Structures are given as C-alpha cells and as structure tokens.
Amino acid sequence: MKVVAAIDSFKGSVSSLEAGNAAKEAVLSVYPDAEVIVMPLADGGEGTVETLVYGMGGELIETEVTGPLGEKRTAVYGITGNIAVMEMASASGLPLVPAEKRDPMYTTTYGVGDMIKDAVKRGCREFIIGIGGSATNDGGVGMLMSLGFKFYDKDGKEIGLGGKYLADIERIDAGGAMPELKECIFRIACDVDNPLCGERGASRIYGPQKGADEQKVQFLDKALYNFAEATKKAFGTDCADMPGSGAAGGLGYAFRAYLNGELKSGVEIVLESIGIDRAIENADFVITGEGRIDSQTAMGKGPAGVAARAKRAGATVIGIAGCVSDDAYMCNDKGIDTIFPVIDKAMPLEEAMNSEVTVKNIKKCVTQIFRLIKEIKK
C-alpha cells in the first residue's frame, strides 16, 4: 500500500510536516509495510517559507531590509538549492506597521527588493514569492528602486518612497538594474484577480484596510495609472488590466511588467515546487486537510489542490481537520472523498489547539480510518 500525507498546517497548533508525520505514524501502526510519503503543504501565504524550506531541505536566511515605513528591520526568507522562497509580508507586511501609522501614501516595498537582491548575491536565480498581506500601494516601485531601477520627476529628481510619489513619475531608467535579474525566474503566488487601477483596482479594493481614506484612494488610483502610463511609454509594456496586477498594492504589476514574473495560484506554485505529482503516482490513498475544512477549502485552498491532483492519479482522498463546518461537504465535489474531524470528544478550544493534543488526535483519527480500510479489504 502506498499512502501520501499532504496536510496543510493546523494554524496555531501544528505545522504541515508535524501533521503529516502524525498521520504517517498512524498509518504504519496499522500497515507496518506501507510506503508512506509526507509532503509539505502551504498555499503561498503565511507559513509558506518555513513549510517549503523545511520540507525541501533548505535553510532560513536573515537579512537586513528597509521596512514599510523606511526603518531598518530583519526579514527572513528561505533558500533551497538555487531557489529562494519569500513572503513579501516579511519585509513589507501590514502587521509590521502600527495601526496609527498605516498610510499607503508613504509605505514602501523597498524591503522586498532588498530580500531579492540578497538572494541574487547568494546565487539564487529562481524565486517563489507570496505577495499577500502587504501594507503598501506603491505599485512595487520601492522594490524596483532597491533593485536599481530609477524613477524621475519632471525636474529630473528621483522620486521618494511610497504610493504618493508615483504621481510624479515622468521618466524611468532601467540602466542601473541588477544585470542578474535577466537570469532570474519569478513565480509569484497570487490568489486575487484585481487589475492595477479602477473600481476593482489595488487602491479602491485594498487601500482602505491599509489606512487610506476616500480622498487618498482616489489619489493613489491616479498615481498608479500614471506609473502604468510611464511604464508603457518607457518599455511598451501594457499589463495593468491583467488579472492580479493589482495584488499587493500593485506589486503584482511590477513583477509582471519589469521582472517577467508569472502570477499563479499560490497552491499550484507550491504543489509544483514540492513535486506532488511524482509523489502521488500510484498512491492508493492521499491524506490531506487543514485546521478547518469548510466551503473556503473547496475554493482553491491547499487540500483542494492536492485532491484534484490525487483524483487524476486514481487515489482515494481522505480529508482530516480540527473542525469540519456544515458546508465542508462541498469539498466532496472537489475530490476529497471523505472528511473526518480529528477531535473525538468535547474539549475547550485552548486544549484542542494544544500541539500535543492535536498530534494525538490526528494519530487516533487516522489509525481508526485505516483500521476500517484494513477490515474492508479482508
């Protein structure tokens, strides 16, 4: 028997690999001769760096970057081989900015460029970057400035940091950009389809949660439009209306227009990176899940992505979760054949979230599932 455990983290409780290893131990307690493969799983958001780095045998790197308010801070990213795995939120995320200081007129993505620059100097030429949770609305211009691109106003002076100054861009110079960027491949984990500007653009949809009032939203939208027009004039690039260009305050646009980045579902990027298709080939069962399985799981989250690939490979898919909502069974139509809550008795939330309790509950649940399978197969 071949079993693959590809379980997302139970957030606040156990990591993806801890959950997978608990399931593996349970399967082997029933089928000692089974081949059980544990795969890390994440969706491109928070926790992706740790999941992929530890799952793929890489290392975490700390580097000094420019934070969203222009301050110096330490950001963390991962390297495995020549692949760098990053979350833009580590350098420019909303949680890094105190609520009273949130203002996308002035927050910057400069630190994202600092991280990329550091990884390039360490020999990385392939990048997986999650761009959720930004504090910024600068169109990725801060990142590009860190990487050597120059943006000038009508007086020939370099613009300042923040979304406000995109309105001043008159000329763009790519001559000083890091030459190694032409050798790099950027895969961007992006799960939104907003264009750069307009009613569904970065400023209108996400600006308010970053501290922009109505007046600033209108200004920032026009500023992003000016940036896109200046880019089109300088390089002939016209991708502002493409889905995802408005992600992370326009950072999606910068990756696409300046770094030839490919924007894809975070789940799909992670699954491709860990080689899930090779792992599930000829698998009899695939165990997946996360802390809570509900209708949102069916809409492109990690377990649904695993299930779709597992069904194509002919495997039976078992879903486990700490909590199974009433609408979770929508996931049955997405390839998760059966779903089980791992909690087998009433307990306080704090106890249920305890990592040792969660591991024990996963083991008990998966053990019983495979005892049933063994009995049916007699």
N, C-alpha and C positions, 0 to 999 in steps of 0.2 A: 504493500500500500504506500502511495506517495501522498503526502499532505503538505500544503504550503500555508503558513500563517503570515498574513499581511494585514496587520491590525493597526489602525491609527491610535494615537495616544488617547488615554482617558484623561483629558486635561485636568490638571490639578491633582492627579493621582499617580498614574504610571505612564512611562514613556511607551512609544510604539514597540521598541525592542523588548522592554520588560513584559508587555502584554503578550507579545509573540512567543517569548521564551516560556512564559507560564503555560500557554496553550500547547507548546511543544512537549513540555514535561508531562502534561495531562494525556496527550495522545500516546506517548511512549509508555505510559503506565498501563495502557490497555493493549497497545500493539507494540511490543518492545522491538520488533524487527522493522517497523515502519521507517520510511525515509521522510523526515520532517525538515522542511526548509523554512527558516524565519527570514522575512524580508522587511526592511524598514518602510514605513508609510507616512507620508505627510501630503499636504495639499498646496504647498507653496507659500503658506502663511507662517504664522508664529510657530517656531519649533522645527521648521524645515532644515535649517542649517545643522542643528545637533543631530537630527534623525539621519540625514544623508551622510554626514561626516562619520558618525559612529558606525552606521550601517555599511558604509563603503570603505571603512578602514582608513579614514583620513585624519586630519588634525585641525584643531581650532587655532586661529590666529588672532591676536590682539594687535590693533594698530591705532595710532592717534589720528583723529579726524576732526574736521570742522563740524560742529553740531548745528542743529537747525537755527539756532539764534546767533551763530557765529562764534560760539565758545569752543574751546578745545575739550574733547572728550575721547574716551576709548570705545571703539567699536569692535565687534567680534564677527569674523566670518570663517568659513571652512575651506580647506584645500584637500582634495583627494586626487593624486596624480597631478595632471596639469589643469584640473578643473577647479574653479573657485565657486563656492556656493555662498550666496549672500542674501540677506534680507535688508532692503533699503531702510527699514524701520530702525535697524541697529544704529544708523548714522543720522537719520532724518525723520524719525517716527514721532507721531503725535504725543505719545506718553513722555517723550523727552522734554516737552515744553509745558511748564506750569500753566494751568488754566487761565490765569490772569495775564499771561504773556503771549497767548496764542493770537497770532496775526499773520495771515498768509501774504500780506503785503511785504513782509520782511523775512520770513523763514526761508531757508535755502536747502537745496540738495547738494551743496558743495561736498559734504562729507561722503556721499555715495561715490563721487569721483575719486575722493581720497582713497577709499577702500579698493576701487578698481585699479587705481594707479599702483597701490602697494602690491596687489596680486599680480599685476603685469610684471613688476620688477622681480617678483619671486618665480617667474617663469610660466604663469598661468596664461592660457590662450583660449580657454573655453569657460564661459560663465553661465551659471544658473542663478537668476536673481528674482526674488519675490519682491513685488513692489506695493504690497498692501500696507495700510496704516500710516500714510505719510502725514506730516504736519505742513506740507508745502503746496504752493500753487505757482511755482516758478518755471513750469514747462521743462524742467530738467536743465535749465541754463546754468544753475550753480554747479551741477555735476560736470557739465561740458567745460565750464571755466576751469575747474580743477584739472581737467584732462588736457588743457592747453588751448582750447578754442577761445577766441577773443570776440567780444561784443562791444561795439562802439555807438555812442550817441551822436547827434548832429554836430557836436563840437569836436568830435574826434576823441573823446574821452571814454575810457572803459566804464561800463555801467556798474552799478552797485549790486549787492546781493539781495535777492527777494523778488517776489512777483511784481512789485511796484515798478521795477526798473525795466521790465520787458517792454513797457510802453515807449521807452526812449531808444530802443534799438533801431539804428539806421544802417549799420554795416556790420558784416560778420566776416571774420578771418579765421580760416581753418589751418593756416600755415604752421602754427605752433603746436598743433595737436600731436599727442604722442604717436610716433610712427608705428609703434607696435599694435595700435588699435586696428590697423588694416589686417592684421593676422588673427584677430580675435573673433570668436563666435559668441554672440549673446542670445541666450534663451531666457525670455522674460516670462515669469509666472504672473499671468494677468487674468483675473476672472470677472472683469467688468467690460462692457462693450461701449462705453461712452466715448463720443468724439471729443476733440480738444475744446471746441467752442460751441456756443449756442445754448439753447434751453436744456439740453442734456449734457452739456459740456462740463469740464472739470470745475470751473468756478461756480456755476449755478447749482450743481448737484452736491458737491463736496465742500465748497468754500465755507458755508455757514458752520459746519462742525469743526472747522479749523480756526474759527474766530472772525469770519468776515460778515459784516452786516450787508444790507441790500446795496448800499452805495459802493462798497468795496467789491461786492460780487460783480457789479456792472463794470467797474473799472478793470478788474482783473480779467474779465472775459475779453474786453477790448485789448488789453495788454497781450494776452495770449494770441489773439488774432493778429496783432502787429508782429509778434515773434514769428508766427507761421508765414506771414507775407514776406518778411525779411528773409526767412529761410528759403522760401520759394524763389525769391529774387536772386539770392546768392548761389543756390545749388540746383534749382529747378525741381526741388523735392516738394511733392504735394500729397501729404498723407494725413492732414489734420482731421479729415472726416472719417478716417478708417476706425473701425471698432477698436476700443482700447487705447486710442491716442490720448484720451482724457484721463487715463488711470494715473493715480498718484500725483494729481495736480499737473498733469501734462508730462510726467516723466516717461510715460509710455511713448509719447510722441518723440521725445528726444532720442530714446533708444532706437526707434524705428527710422527717424529721419537722418540721424547723424552717425549711428553705430551699426546700421543694418540689422538691428535686433529683430528677433522673431518673437511675437507675442502669442502665447498659447495658454491653455488651461493649466493651472499650477499642478493639478493632479496628473495630467498627461505628461508633463515635463518630468515629474518625479518618477512616475511609473516607467517611462522610457529610460531614465537615468539609472535606475536600480536593476534594469533588465528583467522586469516582471514576466514578460512573455516567455523568456527562456526558463525561468524558474517554474512556471505553472505547466509547461509542456508535459503531457502525460500524467498530470496530477489527478488523483481520484477525488480529493476534497481540497477546497480552499476555505480557510477560516479568515474572516475579515470582521470589521466592526470599529467602534469608537465609543467614547463615553456615553453618548446619547444618540440613538438611532431614531430619526423622525423623517418627516417629509423632506426636510432640507438635505438629508443624506442622499436622497434619490436624485437631487438636482445637481449632480456633478461633483459631490464630495468624494474623498478618497475611497471609502468602501464601495461606492457605486462604480467607480472606475476600475477597481480590482474585479468586481463581479462581472462587468461587461467582458473583460478580457478572459476571465476564467470560464465563462459560458462558451466563448468562442473556442476555447481549448477542450471543451467537453467535460469540465469538472462540476461537481456539486458544490454549491457555495453555502457556507454556514455563517450567519451573522451573529455576533455577540455584542452586548452593550451593557453599561451600568444601568441605563434607563431606556426603556422601549416605549415610545409615545403611542397614542391611539392611531395616529396617521402613519406610523412607521411601516405599515404593511404595503404602502406604495412602493417600497423597495423590492417587494417580491416581483413586481413587474420590471424591475431594473436588473434582475439577475441574482438577487440574494434569495436563495430558495427557501430558507427558513431562518427565523430570528429568535434568539433566546436572551432574556435578561440574566445577567450573572448573579444578581442578588437573589438569594433563596429564602430570605426572611426579612421581616420589618426591622429596620435599624435607623438610628439617627444619621442624617446626611454626613456629619463630620466623621462618623465611624465608617460609613460607606466609602468616603473619599480617601480614607487612610490607605496608603500604598500597600502595606502588608495585607490588609483585609481584601483589597482589590485583587491582588495576586492570588490569594487563597480562593476567592470567589471564582476567578477565571478558571483556575485549576479544577475546582469542583464541578463547574458547569460543563467544561469541555470533556472532563472524564465521563460524566453521565451521558453526554451526547455520543461519545464513541463506544461506550458500553452498549447503548441501544443499537448502534450500527453493527457492532460485533454480533449481537443477538439476532438481528435481522438477517445477517449474512450466514448464519449457521445452516 
